[in-house]
Amino acid sequence: MITAALPRYCADFLRDGTKSLLVDGRWIPGSGEPFETSDPATGVPLATLASAGAGEVDTAIAAARHALQNEWASCTPAARARVLWRIAEAIDAHADELAELETLDQGKSWATSRFAEIPSAAEQFRYYAGWATKITGTTVTPSITYAPPGRKVVAHSVREPVGVVAAIVPWNSPLLMAAMKLAPALAAGCTVVLKPAEDTSLTALRFGELLAESGIPDGVVNILTGGGEVGRMLAEHAGVDKVTFTGSTEVGKKLVASAGAHNLSRLTLELGGKSPAVVFGDTDLPLTIPGLARGIFANCGQVCVAGSRIYAERRVYEQVVDGLAAAANALRLGHGLDDDTDLGPLVSLRHRETVASYVDDGVRAGATVVTGGRMVGETGSFYEPTVVVDAAPDLPMMREEIFGPVVTVTPFDDPDEVIAWANDTDYGLAASVWTSDLSRAHRVADAIRAGTVWINCHSYFSPELVKGGHKQSGWGYENGAAGLENYLETKTVCLSI
């Protein structure tokens, strides 16, 4: 039986009443209906959160605009870099507290929060701190022949911040996803209104407190909690110059309609995925099977790049199925703060019902569950890691993003055929190829339409590695220099001398 966990590091934060909105450096109440956030492992409420209304949206955007034109614009690039570095140090200094909040609010294991995602959030700020002083323009000698006699025309370009950014982040990796947007935006000189996911807002709010301690000027980062209506208001607001969003393709399309119809705001969208993993017969199975298991079961499959479709060459197909089933059965479900937990719960009971419906519908249509496929426990939103075979290619579980610990395994005989299968999807976020033949690995990687293709690994990330989706998996890219470009515009200055 899963029991309520007693927080060791974040008890004071959770004890401190209803959580407010961060606007212009002050914590203010929201005019919307307050809402609760709960521990998905137990259902126990953690905190009551304010919900922003139209007035708070207007005020936050006005504060961001003022900070853009005054406090943040007056900072030198080196000063911005120092602020970002201090933010990284603040995350590190409070890593235990932030990790505990993340686990309590989202459900993921303590090990994932404390030793993977929270440190990775800090590294985003360190990485982009280095970029702040390396934003440069170019000098151009134009081919203009009609300059006044005795004069010539010279030109140069400058890179400028795009302006006020609305950053809307998902619930699966809350603080890390926020950092992936905030760090490059701040390095570029933008100001931000951050909208965390309704189910997982706690680390964003605690992070807001740390921002003030890091010396960031008032209004540079504002944090508005609430439901999807808050995101819609931000996307439609005339004061927003840029919308950056990570989440489902369905919601991404709505944001395109909202932002495009009202303001033509610039958009960066990292959307859904249905990532294939192609396993050839010459693969190193002791390396491959744990890698495949990590690629689908990490964070209970609540990962946009999760390797949810595995295609295994027939001569190793049964070994892959058996190995994945054994790996799934070895995973220990429990509260994320328990030391022996491998997998925590899904983010909510509502989401668990969605995950279960994909498996149940697949079984009714002829698919076979090798292991898993059941909701677990009387409390919490636990779902067993699940391996499915015999799933027809047109089933929803093969074509739609489940966002849970569910993987299908399909045998193949023809390498050309499996590439077609891998590409037979509306998505194109990521993929992996598993083989000892590196020439073949590169050929297959070239043929797969996806923003990231891993070879003999899956779900490897770093701030320098550009990530983004093809097809309906998104617009634009994050991380690396490309991530900084999201928040910059180019101005050409042309003069006669």
N, C-alpha and C positions, 0 to 999 in steps of 0.2 A: 504494500500500500504506500502511495506517495504522500508524504506529509509536508506541511508548510516548512519552508526553509527559513531559518533565522539569519537575517543578514548580519554580516560581521563588519563590513566596510561602509555600507550605504544607509545604515539605520537612521542616522541623523537627517539625511536628505529625505528619506521616505516619511519621517515623522513630522516634517515641517509643513503640514497643512496642504491646502489646495495649491497646485502648481500654476503659476501665472505665465503670461506672455512676456517675452523680452522685446521691448520696443524702445529705441533710442537710448539704450543703456539703463532703462528702468523696467522693473517687473510690474506689470499692470494686469488687472482682471480682464476677462473677455466678456463681450456682450452676448455670445452664443451660449448654448446649453452646456454646462460642465459635463464631463464624462469620466468614467472610471477606466483605468487600465489594470489588468489582472495578471497574475502568474499563470501561464498556460499549463503548468504542470499540476496545479492544485485548484485553480479557479479562485484563489484567494485574492481579493482586491489589494493592489499595491498603493495606488494614489488616485486622487481626483485631479483632473486636468481642466484648465480653462479652454474654452473654445472661442476662437476669433470670429468676430463679425465683420461686416463691411467697414465699420468705423475704424477698427484696429488694423485692417488691411490698408486702408488709406493712410493711417498715421505711420505705419511701419514703412510703407513705400516712400512717403514724404521724408521720413527720417533718413532712409537710405540715400535718397536724392541729395539731401542737405550734406550728409557726410561725404558723398561722392564729390561734391563741388567744393567742399571746404576742408574738413579734417583729413580725409584719406588722400585727396588730390594733392594736398600740401606735403605729404610724406615723400621723401626721396625713395627710390627703389631700395637703397640699402636699409632705410628705416623700416620699410615694409618687410624686408627679409628678416630683420631682427625680431619683428613682431611674430612672424610665422614660426621662427625658431623657438621663441618662448612658448608659443601655443603647443608645439611638439613636446617641449619639456614639461609643460603642465599636464598633458595627457599621460606622459610617462610617470610623473610623480603621483598621479591619481589612478594609475592603471588598475589596481585592485578594486577600487570603488566602481570605476566605470565598467569593468568586466562583470562585477557582481550585478550591477544594474542591468546590463545587457542580458545576462543569463536569466535573471528574474523576469524581465519584461518580455523577452523574445523566446526563451526556452532553451537556447543552445547550450552546449556543455561549457563548463568553466574553462576547460583547456582550450576550446575554440575561441572563447572570448578573450581570455587573459593572455594567451601565448600566440595568438594568430591575429585576430581582428583589431583589438585595441592597439597593440604595437604597430600594426600596419597603418592605422589611422594617423599615428604620430609620424610615421615615415612619409606619408603624403605631404605633411606640412614641411618636413625637412627638405624633401626633394624640391618642392616648389619655392621654398625660401631661396634656393640656389638660382632659380630661374628669374627671380624678381629683378636682378641686376643685369640680366642678359637679354632684355627686350630691346631690340635695335631696329632702326629703319635702314634705308639705302639711299645712296646718292645716285642720281640718274643724269646722263647727258642726253637731253631730248633731241630728236631729229626734226626740229622746227626750223623752217627756212624763211619765215616771214617776220623775223624779229626786226625792230626798228634799226636803221643804219647806225653802226657803231656800237651796238649792244648785242648781248647774247642771252639766251634763255638757259637757266639752270633749274634743276628740280631735285627734291628729295622727298622721301616718304617717312612718316612717323607712325608708330603703333600706339593706339590709344585704347583705354578700357572701353568695352562695349556699353557699360553703364550700370544700371540697377538690374540685378539678377534675381529671379525667383527660382530657388532650388528646391525641388520636390523629390524626396527620397523615399525608398521603400522600407518595408518592415523586416526584411530578411537579414540584413547586415547594417543596422541603423547608423552607428557612428562612423564606420568605415565608408559607407556610401556618402554620408554628409561630408566627410573629409575629402573625398575624391572630387567633390564639386567646390567646396569652400576654398581649399588650398590654392588651386590654379586661379580661381576668380579673384581672390585677395591678392595673389602675386601680380596679377595683371592690373590691379588698381581698381577693380570693381567693388561695389558694395552689394550686400546680399540680404534677401528675406528668405529664411530657411523654413520650409514646411515639412516637419517629420511625419512619418506615418502615424495614423491614429492609434494603431495597436502598440507601437513601440516608440514613444516620444521621450522616455525618461533620460536616456543618455544625452540626447540633444539638449534638454533643459539643464542638466548638470554641466554639460560642456559650455552652455551659455554663461554660467557662473564663472567658469575657468577663463573664459575670454576676457572678462573684465580684469581678472588678476594678471593676465598676460599683457595688459596695456593697450588693447585695441580701442580705438576711439569710439565713443557712443554713436550708434546708428550704422556703423559699418556692417555689423551682423545683427539681424533681428530674427526672432524665432517665434513663429505662430503655430500653435497646435490647434487641432480640430479635424473634422472629417474632410471628405473630398470636395465639399463646397468651398472650403478655404483655398484649395489648389485651383479650382476653377476661377475664383475671384482674382487670384494672382495672375493667372494666365490671360485673363481678359482685361486686366488693368492697363490703362493708357500710360501709367508711370513705370511700367516694367519694360526694359529693353531686351531682355534675354530670359528664356525659360529653359532650364535644364531639368530633365526628368529621368528617373530610372523606375521601371515598373512594367506592368503588363502592356502588351500591344493594344489591347482594347482601350485602356485608359489613355495610352499615347495618342491614339487616333482622335479621341475626344479633345485632348489638349491641342492637337494640330488645328482642329476646327475652332476651338476657343481663341487661341492666340492668333491664328491666321486671319480669322474673320474680323477681329477687332483691331489689331495693331500691326500685323505682320512682324510680330516679335521674333527674333532669331530663336531657333530651337535646336537643342541637342537632346536626343532621345535614345536611351538604351532600353530596349524592350525585351519581349519574350524570347525564349529559345526552346529548341527541341533537338539538342545536340547529339549527333551520332558518334559512336566509337567503333572504328573498324579494326577488327582483330584478325591478323593473318596467321596461317598455320605455323610459321616459323618464329612466332613471337616467344619471348622468354616468359613463360606462364607464371613462375614465382614472382616476377616483377609486375606482370600485367594484371593478374587477378586482384591483388591489393590496390593497384592503381585504379582499376575500374570501380572497385567497391568504394574507394574514397571519392571518385568522381560522381557517384550517384548518391551515396548515403551521407556524406558530410553535410552537417547542418540539416539533417533529415531530408535531403534532396531539395531544400528550399534555397536553391542557388540557380541563378539565371542560366549558367553554363553547364548545369548538371548533365552528365552523360547518360541520358535516359533511354537512348536507343542503341543497343549493342548489336553489331553484325559480326558474327564469328565464323571464320572459314570452317567448313564442315568437319575437317579432320581434328579440330580442337573444340568444336562446338560443345560437346557434352562435358568436356573438362572445364570450359568456361562457365557453363551453367552450374555444374556441381561446385566449382570453386566459389562462385558468387553466392550460391545458397549457403555454403559453409560460412563464408564471411558475414553474411546477413545474420545467420543464426548465432554467431559469436558475439554480436554487438549487444551490449547491455543497455536497456532502456531504463531511464530513471530521471529524477530531478537533476537539472543541469549542475547544481551546486554540490551534488554527491560525488565524492572522489572516484567511485567506481563506475560512473555513468559514461557511456560512449555516445548515446543519442538521447537528447531530451525530447520534449513534446513538439508537435507542430504548433504554429503560432496561435491557433484558436480552435475552438470546437467547430466553428463554421467552416474553417479551412479543412479540418479533418474530414468533415462530411463530403466536401468536394473531392478530396483525394480518394476517399473510399468509393465514391460513385464511379470514378473512372475504372477502378479495378472490378467492381461489381458488374458494371455494364460490359466490360471486356469478357468476363467469365461467362455471362449470359450469351455472348456472341461466339463462344468457342475457344477463348484463350484459356490457358492452364496456369494456375498459380503453383509454382514449385515450392515456395516458402513464403510466409508472411500473409499479407492480405487481410489482416484483421485489426480492428480498433482494440486498444488495450486499456484495461482498468476502468474503474467506476468514476474516477475523477481525472481531470486533466485531458489533454488532447493528444494522447499517444497513439501512434500507428506503427505497426510492425514494418521493418524493412522488407521489401517485397520483390521477388523475382518472378517474372511472367514469361512463358513461352507460348508458341502457337498463336500469336496475335496477328490477325490479318492486317495488311498495311493500311486499310481504309478505316480501321477502328479509331475512335477519338483518342484512346490511350496511346496510339501510335502517331497521331497527327497534332494533338494539342498539348500545351504545356501543363503537366500535372502539378509540378512544384511540390513534390513529395518524394518519399523514399521508395519509388517504384521504378523498376527497370524492366524493359522487354529485351529478350535475347532471340535473335533470328539467325539461322544458318545461311551461308552463301557458298556458292561454288565458283562463280565467275567474277574476277576482280572488276571487270568493266560494269557488270550488273550491280555490284555493291556500291560503286560510286554513284550510279543513278539512284539507287535506294537512299543513299546518304543525302543526296541533293533533293530528294522528293519531299520537300517541306516548304511551307511558307516562310520558315525562319532561316536565319543564317548567322547565328551568334558565335558558335564555337563548334569544334569537332576534335577528335583525337584519332591517331593512327598508331597501331601497335604492330611492329615487325622488326626483325633483325636485319632486314635488307633496307639500308638507308636510301639507296637509289629509288626503290619502290616507294619508300615513305615520302620522299620529296615529290615524286610523280603524283601520288594520291593526294598529298597536301595541296598541290597546285590545282588539282581537279575539283576539290571540294569548295563549294561557295560558302565561306564563313569568314567572320572577322578575325578569328583566332583558330589556328590548328596546332594542337600539341602533338608531338611525336614521342611515343613511349612514356607519356605522362598525361595528366589531366588536371585542370583547375590550378595551374601555376600562375601567380600574379606577382607583380612588382610595380612600383610607381613609374618605372621607365618603360614598361611594356604597354604599348598602345592597345586599347581594347574598344571594340564597337561592333555593331551588327550590320550584316548585309540583308537585303530583302526586307521582310517585315520585322526584323530584329532591331531596327533603329536607324537614326540619322546621326552622323557625326561620330567622333571618337573621344575617349577619355584616356588619361595618363600620357606620360611623355610630353614631347613638344606639342603634339596634336591636342592634348588636353588644354594647354595654355591658349592655343589658337581659338578655342571656343569663346574666349572672353576678350578678344582683341579685335579692333577694327583698324583699317589702314587709311591714313589721310595722305594725299599727295599735295605738296606745296610747290608751286611753279612760279618762278619770278624772272623778270627781265632785269639784267644788271648792265 
